[in-house]
């Protein structure tokens, strides 16, 4: 059996997305231990290092499946033990300066947009030419668009690439599902049109939040029986790394510009660096009593371990993600907008309150995490039945 996974983050830089990839592959492997699980990626060697159980499907292979049998096992062993770790080590040493350059570019672009009065998201946008649908889909028994926030105006390229993949799978009669998705906001006319064409044909869409996603999908014509709110796939990843005792640190993870503005108000915060593996980052979070972040998945890592969090947002996109997460976890998450008046007093106040009530919130947050873990696994059971109950003639 061959399962093709679209992960939405081909560069493999986002530790939260990597955590969802790990859990997706782990759950699939539990049920189908002998399945071949192909992951679309632009970093095949890094993928082998962080997720040895998945096969990289990439441009260098013509977006085809690799060799099977003993030859494929030898390829995997070599990549996992030698070339993969070397590629990951090299990237870790070169990532910091590249990230600084990207940050400078982001700030310049934002300042230029503000100077000329350009809205961050236009009504209709141009996207670069899309690559052809990967050839590997033709051999797949199941296509999964794994969780992420890419079906939105902020990532038109990846959104259209994913919709093209799902549409192609549907045309071939291959089951297609979406898991742990955060969808929207979408105002781009072309993306709305394509989403309305493709998403109603997806066999099952599991959402990570219930505030905005269900209504948007209903407006796009997706049947309600094909939509479930399950939670984020990374919740179980972080929950497994929880500590028995409550932490003592105040964690901080903000972009450089935010750090310069907020850090003076949080003088005793411990910097939660982006470096290291997804597990190492989650373990660092586990030592916190409260976390302050502008990163969605870092908040997931904290809340899933029973650690309250303050999320600083700066756009409608980050608002939607954060309020959706707050709805899933309850009172343990505070959302603070970076543009509000009196931010310098509001943020420390939110931290102080969560710091005080952290012991009381811990069990409730962990229970919310367990509920989402159960819901995600139930949603995946539905996927298993969907595939296994298909007539043998079309499997």
C-alpha positions in Angstrom: 0.0 0.0 0.0 1.2 3.5 -0.9 0.1 6.6 1.0 1.1 10.0 -0.3 1.3 12.9 2.2 1.2 16.6 1.3 2.7 18.3 4.3 2.6 22.0 3.2 6.1 22.8 4.4 8.5 21.5 1.9 11.5 23.2 3.5 11.1 21.4 6.8 12.0 24.4 8.9 8.8 24.6 11.0 9.1 22.4 14.1 5.4 22.4 14.7 4.7 21.1 11.2 7.5 18.5 11.7 5.7 17.4 14.9 2.5 16.9 12.9 4.3 14.9 10.3 5.9 12.6 12.9 2.5 11.9 14.5 0.8 11.4 11.1 3.3 8.9 10.0 3.4 7.2 13.4 -0.4 6.7 13.4 -0.5 5.4 9.8 2.4 3.0 10.6 0.5 1.7 13.7 -2.4 0.7 11.5 -0.6 -0.2 8.3 2.8 -1.4 9.4 4.0 -2.4 5.9 2.7 0.6 4.0 5.0 2.9 2.0 4.4 6.4 3.2 5.7 9.1 0.8 6.2 12.7 1.9 6.3 15.5 -0.6 9.4 17.6 0.3 12.1 19.9 -1.1 14.6 18.5 1.5 14.9 14.7 1.0 18.0 14.3 3.1 16.7 16.3 6.0 13.4 14.4 5.8 15.3 11.1 6.2 17.0 12.5 9.3 13.9 13.8 11.1 11.5 11.2 9.9 13.2 7.9 8.8 9.9 6.1 8.4 8.8 8.3 5.5 10.0 8.2 1.9 10.9 11.6 0.4 9.0 12.3 -2.9 10.9 15.3 -4.4 11.9 17.0 -7.6 15.2 15.2 -7.9 13.4 11.9 -8.3 10.9 13.4 -10.8 8.4 13.4 -8.0 8.2 9.6 -8.3 8.3 6.9 -5.7 11.8 5.5 -5.0 12.9 1.9 -5.3 11.1 -0.7 -3.4 12.2 -4.0 -1.8 15.7 -4.6 -0.5 17.2 -1.8 -2.7 14.8 0.7 -1.2 15.6 -0.5 2.3 19.3 0.0 1.6 18.6 3.5 0.2 16.7 4.3 3.4 19.4 3.0 5.7 22.1 5.0 4.0 20.1 8.2 4.0 19.0 7.7 7.6 22.4 6.9 9.1 24.8 9.0 6.9 23.5 11.6 4.4 20.5 12.6 6.4 22.2 13.5 9.7 25.0 15.3 7.8 22.5 17.4 5.9 20.6 18.3 9.0 23.8 19.2 10.9 24.9 21.5 8.0 21.6 23.2 8.0 21.5 23.8 11.7 24.9 25.6 11.5 23.8 27.8 8.6 20.2 28.4 9.6 20.7 31.3 12.0 22.3 33.8 9.6 19.7 32.8 6.9 16.9 33.4 9.3 18.3 36.8 10.1 18.4 37.8 6.5 14.8 36.6 6.0 13.7 38.6 9.0 15.3 41.8 7.5 13.5 41.1 4.2 10.1 40.6 6.0 10.5 43.9 7.9 11.5 45.9 4.8 8.5 44.5 2.9 6.1 45.3 5.7 7.4 48.8 6.1 7.2 49.4 2.3 3.6 48.2 2.3 2.7 50.5 5.2 4.4 53.4 3.4 2.4 53.2 0.2 -0.8 52.1 2.0 -1.0 48.6 0.5 -3.2 46.1 2.2 -1.4 42.9 3.2 -3.9 40.7 1.3 -5.3 42.0 -2.0 -8.7 41.0 -3.4 -7.1 38.9 -6.1 -3.4 38.0 -6.3 -0.9 36.8 -8.8 0.9 33.5 -7.9 4.0 32.1 -9.4 3.6 29.3 -12.0 2.7 26.1 -10.2 4.6 22.8 -10.7 2.9 19.8 -12.3 1.1 17.5 -10.0 3.6 14.9 -8.6 3.7 11.8 -10.7 3.7 9.7 -7.5 0.0 10.4 -6.9 -1.0 8.0 -9.7 0.4 5.0 -7.7 -1.1 6.1 -4.4 -3.9 4.3 -2.6 -4.6 7.3 -0.3 -3.7 11.0 -0.5 -3.5 13.0 2.7 -3.2 16.8 2.9 -1.7 17.0 6.3 -2.5 19.8 8.8 -1.3 23.3 8.4 -2.4 26.9 7.9 -1.7 27.1 4.2 -5.2 27.1 2.8 -5.5 30.8 3.2 -4.6 34.1 1.5 -1.2 34.2 3.1 0.1 31.2 1.2 -1.6 31.2 -2.2 1.2 29.1 -3.8 0.9 26.2 -1.4 -2.9 26.5 -1.3 -3.2 26.1 -5.0 -0.6 23.4 -5.2 -2.6 21.4 -2.6 -5.9 21.9 -4.3 -4.4 20.7 -7.6 -3.1 17.6 -5.9 -6.4 16.8 -4.3 -8.3 17.4 -7.5 -6.0 15.1 -9.4 -6.5 12.3 -6.8 -10.2 12.7 -7.1 -10.0 12.5 -10.9 -8.2 9.2 -10.5 -10.7 7.8 -8.0 -8.1 7.8 -5.2 -9.4 8.6 -1.6 -8.3 12.0 -0.4 -8.5 13.4 3.1 -7.3 16.5 4.9 -6.2 16.3 8.5 -5.6 18.9 11.2 -6.4 21.8 8.9 -6.7 25.4 9.8 -8.5 27.0 6.9 -8.8 30.7 6.1 -9.1 33.6 6.0 -9.8 33.4 2.3 -10.8 36.5 0.3 -8.8 36.0 -2.8 -11.4 35.4 -5.5 -9.4 32.8 -7.5 -8.6 30.8 -4.3 -12.2 30.9 -3.3 -13.2 29.7 -6.7 -10.7 26.8 -6.7 -11.5 25.8 -3.1 -15.3 25.6 -4.0 -14.4 23.4 -7.0 -12.1 21.0 -5.1 -13.0 20.8 -1.4 -16.5 19.4 -1.8 -15.0 16.3 -3.4 -12.6 15.6 -0.5 -13.7 12.5 1.3 -13.0 13.8 4.8 -11.8 17.1 6.2 -10.6 17.1 9.9 -10.2 20.6 11.3 -8.0 21.8 14.1 -10.5 24.4 15.2 -14.2 25.1 15.2 -14.5 28.8 15.2 -14.0 29.7 11.5 -13.3 26.6 9.6 -16.7 24.8 9.6 -18.6 27.9 8.4 -16.1 28.7 5.6 -16.2 25.1 4.4 -20.0 25.2 4.4 -20.0 28.4 2.4 -17.7 26.6 -0.1 -20.2 23.8 -0.5 -18.5 21.1 1.5 -21.1 18.6 3.0 -21.2 18.9 6.8 -21.0 15.1 7.1 -17.5 15.3 5.6 -16.2 17.8 8.2 -15.1 17.1 11.7 -13.4 19.3 14.3 -10.7 17.1 15.8 -7.8 19.3 17.0 -4.2 19.7 16.0 -2.1 16.6 15.1 0.8 18.0 17.1 -1.2 17.9 20.4 -0.3 14.2 21.1 3.3 14.8 20.2 3.7 17.5 22.9 1.4 15.7 25.4 3.7 12.7 25.4 6.6 14.9 26.5 4.8 16.5 29.5 6.6 16.6 32.8 5.1 15.4 36.1 5.9 18.6 37.9 5.0 22.2 37.0 7.7 24.3 35.4 9.4 27.3 36.9 10.4 29.3 33.7 8.7 32.0 31.8 9.2 31.1 28.2 9.5 33.7 25.4 9.5 33.1 21.6 8.9 36.2 19.5 10.2 37.7 16.3 13.1 40.1 16.6 11.0 43.2 16.2 8.5 41.9 18.8 11.3 40.8 21.1 12.8 44.3 21.2 9.4 45.8 22.0 8.1 43.3 24.6 11.2 41.9 26.2 11.8 44.9 28.5 8.4 44.2 30.0 9.3 40.5 30.6 12.8 40.8 32.0 13.0 37.3 33.5 11.8 35.4 30.4 13.8 32.4 29.1 14.3 32.5 25.3 12.8 29.4 23.6 15.1 29.2 20.6 13.9 27.8 17.2 17.0 25.7 16.9 17.0 22.0 17.6 14.5 19.2 16.8 10.8 19.4 17.4 11.3 17.2 20.4 14.0 19.4 21.8 11.8 22.5 21.5 8.8 20.8 23.1 11.0 19.6 26.0 12.3 23.2 26.5 8.7 24.4 26.6 7.9 21.7 29.2 10.1 23.5 31.7 7.9 26.6 31.6 5.1 27.7 33.9 3.8 30.2 31.3 4.8 30.8 27.7 4.6 34.0 25.7 4.8 33.5 21.9 3.6 34.7 18.5 4.1 31.2 17.1 1.0 29.0 16.8 2.5 25.6 17.2 4.7 26.7 20.2 1.4 27.5 21.9 0.2 24.1 21.0 3.3 22.5 22.6 2.6 24.4 25.8 -1.1 24.0 26.1 -0.9 20.3 25.3 1.4 19.8 28.3 -0.8 21.8 30.7 1.1 25.1 30.4 -0.9 28.3 29.9 0.2 30.6 27.1 -0.1 34.2 25.9 -0.2 34.5 22.1 0.7 37.9 20.6 -1.0 38.4 17.3 -0.5 41.0 14.5 -3.0 40.0 11.7 -6.4 38.5 11.0 -4.6 35.3 10.0 -2.9 35.0 13.4 -6.1 36.1 15.2 -8.0 33.3 13.5 -5.4 30.6 14.4 -5.1 31.9 18.0 -8.8 32.3 18.8 -9.4 28.8 17.3 -6.8 27.4 19.6 -8.3 29.2 22.5 -11.6 27.7 21.7 -10.1 24.2 21.8 -8.2 24.7 25.1 -10.3 27.2 27.0 -9.1 29.7 29.7 -5.5 28.7 29.5 -4.8 30.8 26.4 -4.8 34.6 26.3 -4.7 36.4 23.0 -3.1 39.9 22.9 -3.0 42.0 19.8 0.3 43.7 19.2 -1.5 46.9 17.9 -3.7 47.5 20.9 -3.3 50.6 23.2 -1.6 49.9 26.5 0.0 46.7 25.2 3.0 47.3 27.6 0.6 46.9 30.5 -1.8 44.4 29.1 0.8 41.8 28.2 2.5 41.7 31.6 -0.9 41.6 33.3 -1.9 38.6 31.3 1.3 36.8 32.2 0.9 37.6 35.9 -2.6 36.2 35.9 -1.7 33.0 34.1 1.4 32.6 36.3 -0.8 32.7 39.4 -3.4 30.3 38.1 -1.1 27.9 36.3 -1.4 25.1 38.9 -5.2 25.2 38.7 -5.2 25.3 34.9 -2.8 22.4 34.4 -5.1 19.5 34.8 -7.9 21.1 32.7 -5.5 21.9 29.8 -4.1 18.4 29.8 -7.7 17.0 29.8 -8.5 19.2 26.8 -5.4 17.7 25.1 -6.5 14.2 25.8 -9.9 14.9 24.3 -8.3 16.2 21.1 -6.0 13.2 20.9 -9.0 10.9 21.1 -10.8 13.0 18.5 -7.9 13.0 16.1 -7.5 9.2 16.4 -11.2 8.7 15.9 -11.0 10.8 12.8 -8.2 8.7 11.5 -10.1 5.5 12.2 -12.7 6.9 9.9 -10.0 7.2 7.2 -9.0 3.6 7.7 -12.5 2.5 7.2 -12.9 4.7 4.1 -9.9 3.0 2.5 -10.5 -0.6 3.6 -14.2 -0.7 2.7 -13.6 0.3 -0.9 -14.3 -2.5 -3.3 -11.2 -4.6 -4.1 -11.6 -3.9 -7.8 -10.7 -0.2 -7.3 -8.1 -0.7 -4.5 
